[in-house]
Amino acid sequence: MSDEVVVDCTPSGAGWTCHVTVRGTSATTTHEVTVGAVDLGRLDPDAPDPTDLVGRSFAFLLEREPNTSILRRFDVTIIGGYFPDWERSIRG
């Protein structure tokens, strides 16, 4: 059984706040992810909001660690600090 990821993004300041629920095999976790408008424009220029970007980012993370190891609150760009191949991977 794979993890189920539900992403709900709402406008917030100069970007969005996304609430993410991950129903994992052993635990359900919740996360708050911020995405700036500039970052969305750079990472997914045709997207009207970051829902897909955040979903793909969580799929990327879940291939590398369990949902219980993912930070509870973070800006999406911090993923690149932990995983340098993240940005290239989610763009491709």
C-alpha positions in Angstrom: 0.0 0.0 0.0 1.4 3.4 -0.9 1.0 6.7 0.9 -2.0 8.8 0.1 -1.3 12.6 -0.2 -4.0 15.2 0.0 -3.0 18.8 -0.7 -5.1 21.9 -0.1 -3.6 25.3 -1.0 -5.0 28.7 -0.2 -3.6 32.2 -1.1 -1.6 33.7 1.7 0.4 37.0 1.5 2.7 36.8 -1.5 2.1 33.1 -2.2 0.2 30.2 -0.7 -0.1 28.1 2.4 -0.7 24.4 1.6 -2.1 22.0 4.2 -0.9 18.5 3.4 -2.2 15.2 4.9 -0.2 12.1 4.3 -1.9 8.8 5.1 1.0 6.5 5.5 1.2 2.8 6.1 1.9 3.2 9.8 0.7 6.8 10.6 -1.2 9.8 9.3 0.7 13.1 9.4 -0.2 16.7 8.6 2.2 19.4 7.2 2.0 23.1 6.4 4.0 24.1 3.4 4.4 27.7 2.2 5.1 28.5 -1.5 6.0 32.0 -2.7 4.6 33.3 -5.9 8.1 33.8 -7.2 9.1 30.2 -6.4 6.0 28.9 -8.1 6.7 30.9 -11.2 10.2 29.5 -11.3 9.4 25.9 -10.5 6.1 25.4 -12.3 5.5 28.5 -14.4 2.2 27.4 -16.0 0.5 26.4 -12.8 -2.3 28.6 -11.4 -1.5 27.5 -7.9 1.1 25.2 -6.2 -1.2 22.2 -5.5 0.5 20.0 -8.1 4.0 21.2 -7.2 3.5 20.4 -3.6 2.0 17.0 -4.4 5.0 16.1 -6.6 7.3 17.4 -4.0 5.7 15.1 -1.4 5.9 12.1 -3.8 9.6 12.9 -4.2 10.1 13.1 -0.4 8.1 9.9 0.3 10.4 8.0 -2.1 13.3 8.9 0.2 11.8 8.9 3.7 8.7 8.0 5.7 6.0 10.6 6.2 6.8 10.7 9.9 10.3 12.1 9.0 9.0 15.0 6.9 9.1 18.4 8.6 5.7 19.5 9.9 6.1 23.2 8.7 8.4 24.4 6.0 8.8 26.4 2.8 8.9 24.2 -0.3 12.3 25.5 -1.3 14.0 24.1 1.8 13.6 20.6 0.2 16.5 21.5 -2.1 18.8 22.0 0.9 18.2 18.4 2.0 17.9 16.9 -1.4 20.0 18.8 -4.1 18.3 16.8 -6.9 14.7 17.8 -5.9 14.4 20.9 -8.1 15.6 19.1 -11.2 13.4 16.1 -10.4 10.2 17.9 -10.0 10.7 20.1 -13.1 11.4 17.0 -15.3 
